[in-house]
Amino acid sequence: MSNKTNKYFKNEDGSPKYDPNDRQSVVQHLKKLEGKTLREVCHSDITNSKNSGKGRWGHLLEEFYLGYTPNNKHEPDFEKLGIEIKSTGIINKKVTTKKDGTIKIQNFHRYIAKERISVAVVNFDEIISKSFEEVFWNKIKDTLYVLHKWEKDKKPIDFEVAKVSFYKFSEFEKEELYNDWLHIRNVVMKGRAEDLTGRSAVNLFLEPATTGEGHGKVVNQPNGKPAKPRRYALSPGFASLIVKRILEERI
């Protein structure tokens, strides 16, 4: 494990809740969450956590259920196993379809990703000096997704986990992720990191999204003036495709 464990990693008798060096143990531990909420399965300390905001569900999962301290490193959470853990909220969206030439209307609901899926901070120095595999692909290629049902009027600890599953990227998806990464890299190489934006027609799979850092915060870039920090994120559309396929077990 590339993360430091905390007191919630062990049971009351002092035994570990799972083996972080055993793939099956990690997966089985997380699969136990399906149909449950964090309030139901975690220590009562979770109710007083500073990470109780609606956008902090993943931090609660890591701290109180997996028992380790979150980080933004480029290595997977379980480095020895190559497994990265990614949580994302899903929302139930009403979809309306019409048939041409008729008045038939179909209404149905489907789950989509609530937002883009954050991966790691973009290091402006490393994106120039290191490869796509080193700074992005090795972290995301073997990801175990934890999908939880986001609900507006509920606390994060009461969001139900819908599905825990791996997603295997196709060669086409990997190529598109690489092309989007290459675009980000080329912009940074030109010393124009301040021009990166998540709302771009260029980056359809992988976005250089904002980090949520305070207003005015900037970091150095090697070939230009300091720029706002960015993070790699799977776009909302691509994240929703992953959600759809996982829920349909097309993985």
C-alpha positions as CSV (number, residue, x, y, z in Angstrom):
1,M,0.0,0.0,0.0
2,S,1.4,3.4,-0.9
3,N,-0.7,5.1,1.8
4,K,-0.1,5.2,5.5
5,T,-2.7,3.2,7.6
6,N,-4.6,4.7,10.5
7,K,-6.4,3.4,13.6
8,Y,-9.5,2.5,11.5
9,F,-7.5,0.0,9.5
10,K,-7.9,-2.6,12.3
11,N,-10.8,-4.3,14.1
12,E,-11.5,-3.8,17.8
13,D,-9.4,-7.0,18.6
14,G,-6.4,-5.5,16.8
15,S,-6.6,-7.6,13.6
16,P,-6.5,-5.9,10.2
17,K,-9.8,-5.6,8.4
18,Y,-8.2,-6.8,5.2
19,D,-4.9,-7.6,3.7
20,P,-3.6,-4.7,1.6
21,N,-1.2,-6.9,-0.2
22,D,-3.8,-9.4,-1.4
23,R,-6.0,-8.5,-4.3
24,Q,-8.9,-10.7,-3.4
25,S,-8.9,-9.4,0.2
26,V,-9.0,-5.8,-0.9
27,V,-11.8,-6.5,-3.5
28,Q,-13.9,-8.5,-1.0
29,H,-13.6,-5.9,1.7
30,L,-14.9,-3.2,-0.7
31,K,-17.6,-5.5,-2.2
32,K,-19.1,-5.7,1.3
33,L,-20.1,-2.1,0.9
34,E,-22.7,-2.8,-1.8
35,G,-26.2,-2.0,-0.5
36,K,-24.7,-0.3,2.6
37,T,-23.9,3.2,3.8
38,L,-20.7,4.4,5.4
39,R,-22.6,5.2,8.6
40,E,-23.7,1.5,8.8
41,V,-20.2,0.0,8.4
42,C,-17.7,2.6,9.8
43,H,-16.6,3.6,13.2
44,S,-19.0,6.2,14.9
45,D,-16.2,8.8,14.6
46,I,-17.2,9.3,11.0
47,T,-20.2,11.3,12.1
48,N,-17.9,14.1,13.4
49,S,-15.4,14.0,10.5
50,K,-14.2,17.3,9.0
51,N,-14.6,15.6,5.6
52,S,-18.4,15.4,6.0
53,G,-19.1,17.8,3.0
54,K,-21.0,16.4,0.0
55,G,-17.9,16.4,-2.2
56,R,-15.7,14.5,0.3
57,W,-17.3,11.0,0.2
58,G,-14.1,9.5,-1.2
59,H,-12.1,10.8,1.7
60,L,-14.5,9.3,4.2
61,L,-14.3,6.0,2.4
62,E,-10.5,6.0,2.5
63,E,-10.1,7.2,6.1
64,F,-12.8,5.3,7.9
65,Y,-13.4,2.2,5.8
66,L,-10.1,1.4,4.1
67,G,-8.2,2.9,7.0
68,Y,-5.5,5.0,5.2
69,T,-4.7,8.6,4.6
70,P,-5.7,9.9,1.2
71,N,-3.0,11.4,-1.1
72,N,-2.5,12.9,-4.6
73,K,0.4,10.7,-5.7
74,H,0.7,9.3,-9.2
75,E,1.1,5.8,-7.8
76,P,-2.1,3.6,-7.3
77,D,-3.5,3.5,-3.7
78,F,-2.4,-0.2,-3.4
79,E,0.9,0.2,-5.2
80,K,2.0,-3.4,-4.9
81,L,-1.2,-4.6,-6.4
82,G,-1.5,-1.8,-8.9
83,I,-5.1,-1.1,-7.7
84,E,-6.5,2.4,-7.6
85,I,-9.7,3.1,-5.7
86,K,-12.0,5.7,-7.2
87,S,-15.4,6.7,-5.8
88,T,-18.0,8.6,-7.7
89,G,-21.5,9.8,-7.0
90,I,-24.2,8.7,-9.4
91,I,-27.6,10.4,-9.9
92,N,-30.8,9.1,-11.2
93,K,-31.6,11.2,-14.3
94,K,-34.9,11.3,-16.2
95,V,-34.5,10.7,-19.9
96,T,-37.2,11.5,-22.5
97,T,-37.2,10.1,-26.0
98,K,-39.5,10.8,-28.9
99,K,-40.0,8.8,-32.1
100,D,-39.9,10.8,-35.4
101,G,-43.3,11.1,-37.1
102,T,-45.3,10.0,-34.0
103,I,-46.3,11.5,-30.7
104,K,-45.0,8.5,-28.7
105,I,-42.9,9.7,-25.8
106,Q,-40.9,7.4,-23.6
107,N,-39.8,8.5,-20.1
108,F,-37.3,6.4,-18.2
109,H,-34.5,6.9,-15.6
110,R,-30.9,6.0,-15.8
111,Y,-27.9,6.6,-13.5
112,I,-25.1,8.9,-14.7
113,A,-22.0,10.2,-13.0
114,K,-22.7,13.3,-10.9
115,E,-19.4,14.9,-12.0
116,R,-16.0,14.2,-13.5
117,I,-13.8,11.7,-11.8
118,S,-10.6,13.2,-10.4
119,V,-7.4,11.2,-10.8
120,A,-4.3,13.1,-9.7
121,V,-2.7,16.5,-9.7
122,V,-1.0,17.6,-12.9
123,N,2.7,18.1,-12.1
124,F,3.9,20.7,-14.7
125,D,7.5,19.5,-14.4
126,E,6.8,15.8,-14.5
127,I,4.4,15.9,-17.5
128,I,7.3,17.2,-19.6
129,S,10.0,14.9,-18.2
130,K,8.1,11.7,-17.7
131,S,5.9,9.4,-19.8
132,F,2.1,9.0,-20.1
133,E,2.4,5.7,-18.3
134,E,4.5,7.1,-15.4
135,V,2.3,10.2,-14.6
136,F,-1.2,8.9,-15.5
137,W,-1.8,5.5,-17.0
138,N,-0.2,3.3,-14.3
139,K,-2.4,5.0,-11.7
140,I,-5.7,4.6,-13.5
141,K,-5.4,1.4,-15.6
142,D,-6.5,-1.0,-12.9
143,T,-9.2,1.0,-11.0
144,L,-11.8,-0.4,-8.7
145,Y,-14.8,2.0,-8.9
146,V,-17.1,2.5,-5.9
147,L,-20.4,4.0,-7.1
148,H,-22.6,5.6,-4.5
149,K,-26.1,7.1,-4.9
150,W,-25.8,10.8,-4.4
151,E,-29.0,12.4,-2.9
152,K,-29.4,16.1,-2.3
153,D,-31.1,15.9,1.1
154,K,-28.9,13.2,2.6
155,K,-25.6,13.4,4.4
156,P,-22.7,11.7,2.6
157,I,-22.4,9.0,5.2
158,D,-26.0,8.0,4.3
159,F,-25.4,7.6,0.6
160,E,-26.0,3.9,-0.4
161,V,-23.2,2.1,-2.3
162,A,-24.7,0.8,-5.5
163,K,-21.8,-1.1,-7.1
164,V,-18.2,-1.9,-6.6
165,S,-16.4,-3.1,-9.7
166,F,-13.3,-2.8,-11.9
167,Y,-13.6,-1.2,-15.4
168,K,-11.3,-2.4,-18.2
169,F,-10.4,0.4,-20.6
170,S,-10.6,-0.5,-24.3
171,E,-7.6,0.1,-26.6
172,F,-9.6,2.9,-28.2
173,E,-10.3,4.5,-24.8
174,K,-6.6,4.3,-23.8
175,E,-5.6,5.9,-27.1
176,E,-8.1,8.7,-26.6
177,L,-6.8,9.3,-23.0
178,Y,-3.3,9.4,-24.4
179,N,-4.2,11.9,-27.0
180,D,-5.9,14.2,-24.5
181,W,-2.9,13.8,-22.2
182,L,-0.6,14.7,-25.1
183,H,-2.6,17.9,-25.7
184,I,-2.2,18.9,-22.0
185,R,1.5,18.1,-22.2
186,N,2.1,20.2,-25.4
187,V,0.3,23.2,-23.8
188,V,2.6,22.9,-20.7
189,M,5.7,22.5,-22.9
190,K,4.9,25.8,-24.6
191,G,4.7,27.5,-21.2
192,R,1.0,28.1,-21.6
193,A,-0.4,26.1,-18.6
194,E,-2.6,29.1,-17.7
195,D,-4.6,28.3,-20.9
196,L,-5.6,24.8,-19.8
197,T,-9.3,24.4,-19.3
198,G,-11.7,21.6,-18.5
199,R,-14.3,23.1,-20.8
200,S,-12.6,22.2,-24.0
201,A,-13.7,20.6,-27.3
202,V,-10.2,19.1,-27.5
203,N,-10.1,17.0,-24.3
204,L,-13.2,14.7,-24.5
205,F,-12.0,11.9,-22.3
206,L,-9.3,13.4,-20.0
207,E,-9.6,17.0,-18.7
208,P,-7.2,19.4,-17.0
209,A,-9.7,20.3,-14.4
210,T,-9.4,22.9,-11.6
211,T,-8.2,21.6,-8.3
212,G,-10.5,23.3,-5.9
213,E,-7.6,25.2,-4.4
214,G,-8.2,28.7,-3.1
215,H,-8.6,31.7,-5.4
216,G,-5.3,33.1,-6.6
217,K,-3.2,30.1,-5.9
218,V,-0.6,29.4,-8.6
219,V,2.2,26.9,-9.1
220,N,5.4,27.2,-11.1
221,Q,5.7,25.8,-14.6
222,P,9.1,25.2,-16.3
223,N,8.6,27.2,-19.5
224,G,6.3,30.0,-18.4
225,K,4.9,32.1,-15.7
226,P,3.2,30.5,-12.6
227,A,-0.3,29.2,-13.4
228,K,-3.3,27.9,-11.6
229,P,-2.9,24.2,-10.5
230,R,-4.7,21.5,-12.5
231,R,-5.7,17.9,-11.9
232,Y,-6.3,15.1,-14.3
233,A,-9.9,14.1,-14.4
234,L,-12.1,11.8,-16.5
235,S,-14.6,14.0,-18.2
236,P,-18.3,13.9,-17.1
237,G,-19.4,12.2,-20.3
238,F,-16.7,9.5,-20.1
239,A,-17.4,9.1,-16.4
240,S,-21.1,8.5,-17.1
241,L,-20.1,5.9,-19.8
242,I,-18.1,4.0,-17.2
243,V,-21.0,4.2,-14.7
244,K,-23.4,2.9,-17.3
245,R,-21.2,-0.1,-18.3
246,I,-20.4,-1.0,-14.7
247,L,-24.1,-1.0,-13.7
248,E,-25.0,-3.0,-16.8
249,E,-22.0,-5.3,-16.1
250,R,-20.5,-4.5,-19.5
251,I,-17.0,-4.3,-18.0
